Amino acid sequence: MAIDYDDNAAEIAFESKARDKSGPALANSTPDTVFQKAVVIDVINDPAAFRKQRDFDKKYPKNAVSNHSFIKRAPRNSVIAKVITDGQGKRAETVSICLPFFPPHLCFPIKPGEHVWLISPAPLGKAAQVFYWMCRVPTWTDTDDVNYTHEDRFHHYVGLDVGKKDSADIANKREPKSAMAEDPEMYGFPNGTAESDGFTFGSSEEAYDIAVTGSLAYNSFKFEPVPRLTKMPGDMVLQGSNNTSITLGTTRGFKGGFHEEPADADRIKDLVDVKLEGSGSDLIRSSATLINPQEPDTPPDKSTFSAAIDIVAGRSLRTRKAGADHKFPTADTDPPGKEMKGGHAMAFPRVKKTVHPSGSRGEGIVEVSKNPQGYLEDIENQTDNPIEGDPDFRYDASRIYVTADSKPDTDFGLKEQMAQLPGGLEVAEGEGAAIVVKSDHVRIIARKDPDAAADPKINGSIRIIKEGKPREPGNASGKPPEGERAVITIEPDGTIVIDGPRVVIGNGHLSGAALEGTSNMNSNDNVYIGGQDAKYTVFLAEELADTLMAFATNVAQLTGCTDATAGAFGTTSKKPAAGVLASLGNSGSPITNPTSGQLFLDEFHKNLKASMSKAIKIK
């Protein structure tokens, strides 16, 4: 059935012609309940845009909004909703402006078409003038979705026992399950039971599609598959609608850093059956459960877990291998573990394409496949792929991980990255309180006000400091104090300072020893600057050049070139030794003056000494 959105514009907010014959008083009456359920028609996240939308007065005339006098006063995060408790969604003609229950300090996500809990200060049984919406209505595992939840799907649940059909199976002749993959009632946006006597609101089966896709807020929301996060009992979790989360809990996550091969069996072997290959149904439990519930054993050592804050954007979104074959799925993926081998992480969810009526603007939406047992044999929703969305230090896109006590080098696979440092240099594994930042691209920016600003005040700096005792004055050549302070700083004027007991620069994959005896003597080794084992002094190039030129001048003078001079390279020119002259023999040829040798050798030694750096020694 094609939908003409222009002709149905007036129906978006309050489509309902099936009013109860008992009259408007009963139609708009309020049941004796504290909480009422309502379907969201639109979200006033931006009051200015809401008021300026096309056909606003036609969508929300005075007789269509029960508390229309408040429409110009609705704050941000208000909603337009229709109460559906006790059949009011079909009886009532009007919608209501509902204020957020919580102040702006706490704003929950909500989208058109989702169901919300409403509460009113009006006495029970009295019509409410103002409702306050608290949050989206949670529902069953085959329906609930942190990205978008269409609660009416719960009417179309299909059990596991195909031989024993429920009422929905019988009504729709559902057999076999695989034929139900495109069922518009289980995987679409049905109106209640999809039968006229069981509609949730309005009088047509497409009421949700009309209301949702015709709303202003629909254009500002992204539908996408978001992995479901399994939390531990003591965790406090905040999740957005688009795969962002903050978990206040304890240290937890699949270990792993850089790997050329997937090696997932090793990373999650303590959570799965020995037969990891195959579908996700082989998986036993999430990492949120510390012991295997099928094989009770000695309780885990919970003393190894410590307080942690895990801030993640894009759980399980990084692919194992880049390339055109590993793009974000846009169609069904069943099962995720097998068909995505070499692609997405094991914790990536199944993906399901939603079903919409012909002509709907919602066509092409993909979501988490929450109800695979509806069309796949031998699958149970609750036990299928339980590691979906588990924290993964390798495949989660971006993370800030703050812990009170952990081993970050082990957790993030840094031990392997630090295993081939040059010269046998050993880096101790970090253990204790830690902060880890991991993403594809990491930036640290110090702000500077534009020079043309009327009153520039900020010209930032960057400091990276390893605390410790600074080197004692006069201890330039002795052993540095244990745990000496090290600093990398970028100053407001652009100066970069690196200060520490030893600095290592270069690429030490091939050492000189490894290349000994070969024709390739370009060792590409590292340069060690400072440290107690640094014993080779660096020459100052210009000063060394002047020293060599002074030496050459003295040699020329010894051979009779009395007018020999040399230009300076450095800021302080090294001069030839004075009094170095040649002697003329009987035939008139110059011979070496025996009194000049020591003069110019002493001067050459002094000049070389002065050409050596007073600050840099290398290994």
C-alpha positions as CSV (number, residue, x, y, z in Angstrom):
1,M,0.0,0.0,0.0
2,A,1.6,3.3,-1.1
3,I,1.4,6.2,1.3
4,D,0.7,9.7,0.2
5,Y,2.3,11.8,2.9
6,D,0.9,15.1,1.7
7,D,-2.7,13.9,1.7
8,N,-2.1,12.3,5.2
9,A,-0.3,15.3,6.8
10,A,-3.2,16.0,9.1
11,E,-3.2,12.4,10.2
12,I,0.4,12.3,11.4
13,A,-0.4,13.6,14.9
14,F,-3.8,12.2,15.7
15,E,-5.0,9.6,13.1
16,S,-8.0,8.1,14.7
17,K,-11.6,7.9,13.3
18,A,-12.7,4.9,15.4
19,R,-13.9,6.9,18.4
20,D,-15.9,5.2,21.0
21,K,-19.7,5.7,20.6
22,S,-20.0,6.5,24.3
23,G,-18.8,10.1,23.6
24,P,-15.8,12.3,24.0
25,A,-15.9,12.2,27.9
26,L,-15.1,8.5,27.9
27,A,-12.8,8.7,24.9
28,N,-10.5,11.2,26.7
29,S,-10.9,9.8,30.2
30,T,-7.8,8.8,32.2
31,P,-7.6,5.3,33.7
32,D,-6.9,4.9,37.4
33,T,-3.1,4.2,37.0
34,V,-0.1,6.2,38.1
35,F,1.9,5.5,35.0
36,Q,0.4,5.6,31.5
37,K,1.8,4.4,28.3
38,A,1.9,6.6,25.2
39,V,3.2,6.5,21.6
40,V,5.5,9.3,20.6
41,I,4.3,11.3,17.6
42,D,7.2,13.8,17.5
43,V,10.1,15.0,19.6
44,I,10.6,18.7,20.2
45,N,14.4,18.5,20.5
46,D,14.7,21.8,18.7
47,P,11.7,24.1,19.5
48,A,12.6,26.6,16.8
49,A,12.7,24.0,14.1
50,F,9.5,22.4,15.5
51,R,7.6,25.6,15.3
52,K,8.9,26.6,11.8
53,Q,8.2,23.2,10.1
54,R,6.0,23.1,7.0
55,D,2.2,22.8,7.6
56,F,2.7,23.3,11.4
57,D,-0.8,24.7,12.0
58,K,-2.3,21.9,9.9
59,K,-0.5,19.2,11.8
60,Y,-1.3,20.7,15.2
61,P,-4.5,22.7,15.2
62,K,-6.1,23.6,18.5
63,N,-8.7,20.9,18.5
64,A,-6.0,18.2,17.9
65,V,-3.7,19.0,20.9
66,S,-5.4,18.6,24.3
67,N,-3.1,21.3,25.9
68,H,-2.5,23.4,22.8
69,S,-2.1,26.6,24.9
70,F,1.3,25.2,25.9
71,I,2.6,24.6,22.4
72,K,4.6,27.9,22.3
73,R,6.1,27.2,25.7
74,A,7.3,23.5,25.3
75,P,10.9,23.2,26.3
76,R,13.6,21.2,24.6
77,N,13.2,17.4,24.9
78,S,9.4,17.6,25.2
79,V,7.4,15.2,23.1
80,I,4.1,15.1,21.3
81,A,2.4,11.9,22.4
82,K,-0.9,10.0,22.3
83,V,-1.9,8.0,25.4
84,I,-2.6,4.3,24.5
85,T,-3.3,2.9,27.9
86,D,-6.6,1.0,28.1
87,G,-7.3,1.5,24.4
88,Q,-7.2,5.3,24.5
89,G,-5.0,5.3,21.5
90,K,-8.0,4.3,19.4
91,R,-10.7,6.2,21.3
92,A,-9.0,9.5,21.9
93,E,-8.8,12.0,19.1
94,T,-6.2,14.3,20.5
95,V,-2.5,14.2,21.3
96,S,-0.7,16.0,24.2
97,I,2.4,18.0,24.8
98,C,4.4,16.1,27.4
99,L,7.3,17.7,29.3
100,P,10.4,15.8,30.3
101,F,10.1,14.3,33.8
102,F,13.8,14.9,34.5
103,P,15.5,18.3,34.3
104,P,17.9,19.1,31.5
105,H,20.8,17.7,33.6
106,L,19.6,14.2,32.5
107,C,18.1,13.8,29.0
108,F,17.1,10.4,27.8
109,P,16.9,9.5,24.1
110,I,13.5,9.1,22.5
111,K,12.3,8.8,18.9
112,P,8.9,9.0,17.2
113,G,7.0,5.8,17.2
114,E,8.6,4.6,20.5
115,H,6.5,4.1,23.6
116,V,7.1,6.2,26.7
117,W,5.9,6.2,30.3
118,L,3.9,9.2,31.3
119,I,3.1,10.5,34.7
120,S,0.8,13.3,35.8
121,P,0.3,15.3,39.0
122,A,-3.5,15.1,38.4
123,P,-5.5,12.9,40.9
124,L,-6.2,9.4,39.8
125,G,-9.1,9.1,37.4
126,K,-9.0,12.8,36.5
127,A,-8.1,14.1,33.1
128,A,-4.5,15.4,33.0
129,Q,-3.7,18.8,31.7
130,V,0.1,18.2,31.6
131,F,1.9,14.9,31.3
132,Y,5.6,14.3,32.1
133,W,7.4,11.6,30.1
134,M,9.9,9.6,32.1
135,C,11.7,7.2,29.7
136,R,11.1,4.8,26.9
137,V,9.1,1.7,27.9
138,P,11.5,-1.3,28.1
139,T,10.2,-4.6,26.5
140,W,11.2,-8.2,25.8
141,T,14.6,-9.3,24.4
142,D,13.1,-10.1,20.9
143,T,11.8,-6.5,20.7
144,D,14.0,-4.1,22.8
145,D,16.7,-2.2,21.0
146,V,18.9,0.6,22.4
147,N,18.9,2.2,18.9
148,Y,15.2,2.0,18.2
149,T,12.4,0.0,19.8
150,H,9.0,-0.8,18.2
151,E,7.2,-2.2,21.1
152,D,4.2,-3.5,19.2
153,R,6.4,-6.3,17.8
154,F,6.0,-8.1,21.1
155,H,2.5,-9.2,20.0
156,H,4.1,-11.3,17.2
157,Y,6.6,-13.4,19.2
158,V,7.2,-16.8,17.8
159,G,8.2,-19.6,20.2
160,L,10.9,-22.2,19.6
161,D,8.6,-25.2,19.3
162,V,7.6,-25.2,15.7
163,G,5.4,-28.3,16.2
164,K,3.4,-26.3,18.8
165,K,2.3,-23.1,17.2
166,D,1.0,-20.1,19.1
167,S,-1.9,-17.9,17.9
168,A,0.3,-15.7,15.7
169,D,1.8,-18.8,14.0
170,I,-1.7,-20.2,13.3
171,A,-3.1,-16.9,12.1
172,N,-0.3,-16.4,9.6
173,K,0.4,-20.0,8.6
174,R,4.0,-19.7,9.7
175,E,5.8,-22.8,8.7
176,P,8.7,-23.3,8.1
177,K,10.5,-20.6,10.1
178,S,12.8,-19.6,7.3
179,A,9.8,-18.3,5.4
180,M,9.2,-15.7,8.1
181,A,12.5,-13.8,7.5
182,E,10.5,-10.9,5.8
183,D,7.5,-11.0,8.0
184,P,6.2,-7.4,8.3
185,E,4.7,-8.1,11.7
186,M,7.8,-9.5,13.4
187,Y,10.4,-7.4,11.6
188,G,8.4,-4.3,10.6
189,F,6.4,-1.7,12.4
190,P,3.0,-3.3,12.9
191,N,0.1,-1.5,14.6
192,G,-0.6,-3.6,17.6
193,T,-1.7,-7.1,16.5
194,A,-2.0,-5.8,12.9
195,E,-5.8,-6.5,13.2
196,S,-8.3,-3.6,13.3
197,D,-9.6,-4.7,16.7
198,G,-6.1,-4.9,18.1
199,F,-4.6,-1.6,16.8
200,T,-2.6,0.3,19.4
201,F,-3.6,3.7,18.0
202,G,-5.2,5.1,14.9
203,S,-7.4,3.1,12.5
204,S,-4.9,1.9,9.9
205,E,-2.2,-0.7,9.8
206,E,0.3,1.9,8.6
207,A,-0.3,4.3,11.4
208,Y,3.2,4.0,12.8
209,D,4.9,4.4,9.4
210,I,2.8,7.5,8.7
211,A,3.5,9.0,12.1
212,V,7.2,8.2,12.4
213,T,8.4,8.9,8.9
214,G,6.2,12.1,8.7
215,S,7.7,13.5,11.9
216,L,10.4,16.2,12.0
217,A,12.5,14.3,14.4
218,Y,12.7,11.3,12.0
219,N,15.1,13.3,9.8
220,S,17.5,13.9,12.7
221,F,18.0,10.3,13.8
222,K,20.2,7.5,12.4
223,F,18.9,4.0,12.4
224,E,21.8,1.5,12.7
225,P,22.7,-1.9,14.4
226,V,24.0,-1.2,17.9
227,P,25.4,-4.2,19.8
228,R,23.6,-5.0,23.0
229,L,25.8,-4.5,26.0
230,T,25.7,-7.1,28.8
231,K,26.6,-5.4,32.1
232,M,27.9,-6.9,35.3
233,P,25.6,-6.7,38.3
234,G,27.4,-3.8,39.9
235,D,27.9,-1.7,36.8
236,M,26.2,1.6,36.2
237,V,25.8,2.1,32.4
238,L,24.9,5.1,30.3
239,Q,24.2,4.3,26.6
240,G,23.3,6.5,23.7
241,S,21.2,5.4,20.7
242,N,24.2,5.2,18.3
243,N,26.7,2.9,19.9
244,T,28.2,5.0,22.6
245,S,28.5,4.0,26.2
246,I,30.0,4.9,29.5
247,T,30.3,2.0,32.0
248,L,31.1,2.7,35.6
249,G,32.2,-0.8,36.8
250,T,35.3,-2.9,37.1
251,T,38.1,-4.0,34.8
252,R,36.8,-6.0,31.9
253,G,37.4,-6.6,28.2
254,F,38.7,-9.1,25.6
255,K,42.5,-8.6,25.6
256,G,44.4,-7.9,22.4
257,G,46.3,-5.3,20.4
258,F,47.7,-5.5,16.9
259,H,47.4,-8.9,15.2
260,E,47.8,-9.8,11.6
261,E,45.5,-12.8,12.1
262,P,42.2,-12.9,13.9
263,A,43.4,-15.3,16.7
264,D,39.9,-14.9,18.4
265,A,39.9,-18.5,19.7
266,D,42.8,-17.6,22.0
267,R,41.3,-14.4,23.2
268,I,37.9,-15.7,24.2
269,K,38.7,-19.4,24.8
270,D,37.7,-19.2,28.5
271,L,34.1,-18.1,27.5
272,V,33.3,-20.6,24.7
273,D,32.9,-24.2,23.9
274,V,36.0,-26.0,22.5
275,K,34.4,-25.9,19.1
276,L,34.5,-22.2,18.4
277,E,34.1,-22.6,14.7
278,G,30.6,-22.4,13.3
279,S,27.8,-20.2,14.4
280,G,27.6,-17.9,17.4
281,S,25.4,-20.5,19.1
282,D,28.6,-22.3,20.2
283,L,29.3,-19.4,22.5
284,I,28.4,-20.0,26.1
285,R,28.3,-16.7,28.0
286,S,29.3,-13.1,28.1
287,S,32.4,-11.9,29.8
288,A,30.0,-10.2,32.3
289,T,29.7,-13.7,33.9
290,L,32.9,-14.8,35.6
291,I,32.3,-18.6,35.7
292,N,30.8,-21.1,33.3
293,P,27.2,-21.7,34.6
294,Q,27.2,-25.1,33.0
295,E,30.3,-26.3,34.9
296,P,30.4,-24.8,38.4
297,D,33.9,-24.7,39.6
298,T,36.0,-22.8,42.1
299,P,34.7,-19.3,42.4
300,P,36.8,-16.8,40.5
301,D,39.4,-14.6,42.2
302,K,37.4,-11.4,42.2
303,S,40.3,-9.6,44.0
304,T,41.9,-9.2,40.6
305,F,39.1,-6.9,39.4
306,S,39.3,-3.2,40.1
307,A,37.3,0.0,39.7
308,A,37.1,1.1,36.0
309,I,35.4,3.7,33.8
310,D,35.1,2.5,30.2
311,I,34.1,5.1,27.7
312,V,33.6,3.6,24.2
313,A,32.3,4.9,20.8
314,G,31.7,2.1,18.3
315,R,31.8,-1.3,20.2
316,S,32.9,-4.1,17.9
317,L,33.0,-1.8,14.8
318,R,36.6,-2.3,13.7
319,T,37.1,-5.0,11.1
320,R,39.9,-7.6,11.2
321,K,41.0,-6.7,7.7
322,A,40.4,-3.6,5.7
323,G,39.0,-3.7,2.2
324,A,35.8,-3.5,0.2
325,D,34.6,-6.9,1.3
326,H,34.4,-5.8,5.0
327,K,32.1,-2.8,4.9
328,F,29.3,-2.2,7.4
329,P,26.5,-4.7,6.7
330,T,23.4,-3.5,5.0
331,A,21.5,-6.7,4.9
332,D,20.9,-9.8,7.0
333,T,24.0,-11.6,8.6
334,D,23.3,-15.0,9.9
335,P,25.2,-16.2,11.8
336,P,27.7,-13.4,12.7
337,G,30.5,-15.6,13.9
338,K,30.9,-17.7,10.8
339,E,30.0,-15.5,7.8
340,M,32.0,-12.6,9.2
341,K,35.1,-14.6,9.8
342,G,38.0,-12.3,8.7
343,G,35.5,-9.4,8.8
344,H,33.8,-8.0,11.9
345,A,34.7,-9.0,15.4
346,M,32.9,-11.9,17.1
347,A,31.1,-9.5,19.4
348,F,29.5,-7.8,16.4
349,P,25.7,-8.5,16.3
350,R,23.6,-10.2,13.8
351,V,22.1,-7.6,11.4
352,K,18.5,-7.7,10.1
353,K,16.8,-5.6,7.5
354,T,13.5,-4.2,8.6
355,V,10.2,-4.5,6.6
356,H,8.1,-1.6,5.6
357,P,5.0,-1.1,3.5
358,S,5.5,-0.2,-0.1
359,G,6.3,3.5,-0.6
360,S,7.4,4.0,3.0
361,R,10.4,6.3,3.6
362,G,11.6,3.7,6.1
363,E,12.7,1.2,3.6
364,G,16.3,0.0,3.7
365,I,16.8,0.3,7.5
366,V,19.0,-2.3,9.1
367,E,19.0,-3.1,12.9
368,V,20.3,-5.6,15.3
369,S,18.6,-9.0,14.7
370,K,17.0,-9.4,18.1
371,N,14.6,-12.2,17.1
372,P,16.5,-14.8,15.0
373,Q,14.5,-17.6,16.5
374,G,11.5,-16.3,14.5
375,Y,13.0,-17.6,11.3
376,L,16.0,-19.7,12.0
377,E,15.8,-23.3,13.2
378,D,17.4,-24.4,16.5
379,I,18.1,-20.8,17.6
380,E,17.0,-19.3,20.9
381,N,17.1,-15.5,21.3
382,Q,18.5,-15.4,24.8
383,T,21.4,-17.8,24.3
384,D,22.4,-16.8,20.7
385,N,25.8,-15.0,20.5
386,P,26.0,-13.9,24.1
387,I,29.3,-12.1,23.7
388,E,27.6,-9.6,21.4
389,G,28.7,-6.1,22.4
390,D,31.2,-7.3,25.1
391,P,34.1,-4.8,25.6
392,D,36.9,-5.7,23.1
393,F,40.2,-3.9,23.4
394,R,41.1,-4.9,19.8
395,Y,38.0,-4.3,17.8
396,D,36.1,-1.4,19.6
397,A,36.6,1.7,17.6
398,S,37.5,4.4,20.2
399,R,38.1,4.0,23.9
400,I,39.1,5.9,27.0
401,Y,39.8,3.3,29.7
402,V,40.3,4.6,33.3
403,T,41.3,2.0,36.0
404,A,42.2,2.1,39.6
405,D,44.4,-1.0,39.2
406,S,45.2,-3.0,36.0
407,K,47.8,-4.2,33.6
408,P,47.3,-2.0,30.6
409,D,50.2,-3.4,28.6
410,T,48.8,-6.9,28.9
411,D,45.1,-5.9,28.3
412,F,45.9,-3.9,25.1
413,G,48.6,-6.2,23.7
414,L,51.4,-3.8,24.2
415,K,53.9,-6.4,25.5
416,E,54.3,-7.8,22.0
417,Q,54.7,-4.3,20.6
418,M,57.6,-3.6,23.0
419,A,59.3,-7.0,22.6
420,Q,61.9,-6.0,20.0
421,L,63.4,-2.8,21.4
422,P,67.1,-2.2,20.4
423,G,70.1,-3.2,22.3
424,G,68.2,-5.6,24.5
425,L,66.5,-2.6,26.2
426,E,63.8,-3.9,28.5
427,V,60.6,-1.9,29.3
428,A,58.9,-2.9,32.5
429,E,55.2,-3.9,32.2
430,G,52.9,-1.2,33.6
431,E,50.8,-2.2,36.6
432,G,48.5,-0.1,38.8
433,A,46.2,2.8,38.1
434,A,46.1,3.5,34.4
435,I,44.4,5.6,31.7
436,V,44.5,4.3,28.1
437,V,43.3,6.1,25.0
438,K,42.9,4.0,21.9
439,S,41.5,4.9,18.5
440,D,42.5,5.1,14.8
441,H,43.7,8.7,15.1
442,V,44.7,10.3,18.3
443,R,45.2,14.1,18.6
444,I,46.4,16.2,21.5
445,I,45.8,19.9,20.9
446,A,46.9,23.0,22.9
447,R,44.7,26.0,22.1
448,K,46.0,29.3,20.8
449,D,43.8,32.4,20.3
450,P,44.1,33.9,16.8
451,D,46.7,36.7,16.7
452,A,44.0,38.9,15.1
453,A,41.7,38.5,18.0
454,A,40.7,41.6,19.9
455,D,42.1,40.4,23.1
456,P,44.1,37.1,22.6
457,K,44.7,35.5,26.0
458,I,45.3,31.8,25.4
459,N,48.5,30.4,24.0
460,G,48.6,26.9,25.3
461,S,51.3,24.3,26.0
462,I,51.7,20.6,26.3
463,R,53.4,18.7,29.1
464,I,54.2,15.0,29.3
465,I,55.9,14.3,32.6
466,K,57.1,11.2,34.3
467,E,57.5,12.2,37.9
468,G,60.8,11.7,39.6
469,K,63.7,13.5,41.2
470,P,65.5,16.0,38.9
471,R,69.2,15.4,38.3
472,E,71.3,17.0,41.0
473,P,73.4,20.1,40.0
474,G,76.9,19.1,39.1
475,N,76.0,15.5,38.4
476,A,76.5,15.8,34.7
477,S,78.7,12.8,34.3
478,G,77.7,10.6,37.2
479,K,75.0,8.0,37.4
480,P,71.6,9.5,37.4
481,P,69.3,9.2,40.4
482,E,67.1,6.1,40.4
483,G,63.7,6.9,38.8
484,E,64.9,10.3,37.5
485,R,62.3,12.8,36.2
486,A,61.7,12.8,32.5
487,V,59.9,15.6,30.5
488,I,58.6,16.2,27.0
489,T,57.2,19.7,26.8
490,I,56.0,22.0,24.0
491,E,56.2,25.6,25.1
492,P,53.9,28.5,24.0
493,D,56.6,29.9,21.8
494,G,56.9,26.6,20.0
495,T,60.0,25.3,21.8
496,I,60.1,21.5,22.2
497,V,62.1,20.2,25.1
498,I,62.9,16.5,25.7
499,D,64.7,16.0,29.0
500,G,65.5,12.7,30.6
501,P,68.4,10.5,31.7
502,R,68.5,8.8,28.3
503,V,66.8,9.4,25.0
504,V,66.7,6.6,22.3
505,I,65.9,7.6,18.7
506,G,65.9,5.5,15.6
507,N,64.8,2.1,14.3
508,G,66.7,-0.8,15.8
509,H,65.2,-3.7,13.8
510,L,68.7,-4.6,12.5
511,S,71.7,-4.2,14.7
512,G,75.4,-3.8,13.6
513,A,76.1,-7.2,15.2
514,A,73.4,-8.9,13.1
515,L,75.0,-7.4,9.9
516,E,78.6,-8.1,10.8
517,G,80.4,-9.8,7.9
518,T,77.9,-8.7,5.3
519,S,78.4,-6.1,2.7
520,N,75.5,-4.0,4.0
521,M,76.9,-2.1,7.0
522,N,74.0,0.4,7.2
523,S,72.8,-1.0,10.5
524,N,69.9,1.4,10.8
525,D,70.5,1.2,14.5
526,N,69.2,3.4,17.3
527,V,70.9,6.4,18.7
528,Y,71.2,6.5,22.5
529,I,71.6,10.0,23.8
530,G,72.7,10.3,27.4
531,G,72.6,7.6,30.1
532,Q,75.4,6.2,32.2
533,D,76.6,3.9,29.3
534,A,76.8,6.8,26.8
535,K,80.6,7.3,26.3
536,Y,81.0,8.8,22.8
537,T,81.0,12.6,22.6
538,V,79.3,14.3,19.7
539,F,81.4,16.7,17.6
540,L,80.1,20.1,16.7
541,A,80.4,20.0,12.9
542,E,81.3,23.7,12.2
543,E,83.8,23.8,15.0
544,L,85.4,20.5,13.8
545,A,85.6,21.9,10.2
546,D,87.4,25.0,11.5
547,T,89.8,22.8,13.5
548,L,90.7,20.7,10.4
549,M,91.1,23.9,8.3
550,A,93.5,25.3,11.0
551,F,95.4,22.0,10.9
552,A,95.6,22.1,7.1
553,T,96.9,25.7,7.2
554,N,99.7,24.7,9.5
555,V,100.7,21.8,7.2
556,A,100.7,24.2,4.3
557,Q,102.9,26.6,6.2
558,L,105.4,23.8,7.0
559,T,105.7,23.2,3.3
560,G,106.5,26.8,2.5
561,C,103.1,28.3,1.7
562,T,103.6,31.2,4.1
563,D,100.5,33.1,2.8
564,A,98.0,30.2,3.3
565,T,94.7,31.2,5.0
566,A,91.4,29.6,5.6
567,G,87.8,30.8,5.9
568,A,85.7,30.1,9.0
569,F,82.8,27.7,9.2
570,G,81.8,28.1,12.9
571,T,80.9,31.1,15.0
572,T,84.3,30.8,16.8
573,S,87.1,30.3,14.2
574,K,89.9,27.9,15.3
575,K,93.2,29.5,14.5
576,P,96.4,27.8,13.3
577,A,99.3,27.6,15.7
578,A,101.4,30.8,15.6
579,G,105.1,30.5,14.7
580,V,104.8,27.4,12.5
581,L,107.1,28.0,9.6
582,A,109.3,26.1,7.1
583,S,113.1,26.2,6.9
584,L,114.9,26.7,3.6
585,G,117.6,24.2,2.8
586,N,120.9,24.8,0.8
587,S,119.1,24.2,-2.5
588,G,116.3,26.6,-1.5
589,S,113.7,23.9,-1.0
590,P,111.6,24.0,2.2
591,I,112.2,21.4,4.9
592,T,110.4,20.8,8.1
593,N,111.3,23.1,10.9
594,P,111.9,20.8,13.9
595,T,110.7,23.5,16.3
596,S,107.2,23.8,14.7
597,G,105.9,20.2,15.0
598,Q,104.9,20.3,18.7
599,L,103.4,23.7,18.3
600,F,100.8,22.8,15.8
601,L,100.1,19.4,17.3
602,D,99.3,21.0,20.7
603,E,97.1,23.6,19.0
604,F,95.3,20.8,17.0
605,H,94.6,18.9,20.2
606,K,93.2,22.0,21.9
607,N,91.0,22.8,18.9
608,L,89.6,19.2,18.7
609,K,88.8,19.3,22.4
610,A,87.0,22.6,21.9
611,S,85.0,21.1,19.0
612,M,83.4,18.4,21.2
613,S,79.9,18.9,22.5
614,K,79.6,19.7,26.2
615,A,76.1,18.4,26.3
616,I,75.6,15.4,24.1
617,K,77.1,11.9,24.6
618,I,75.8,8.9,22.7
619,K,76.2,5.2,22.8
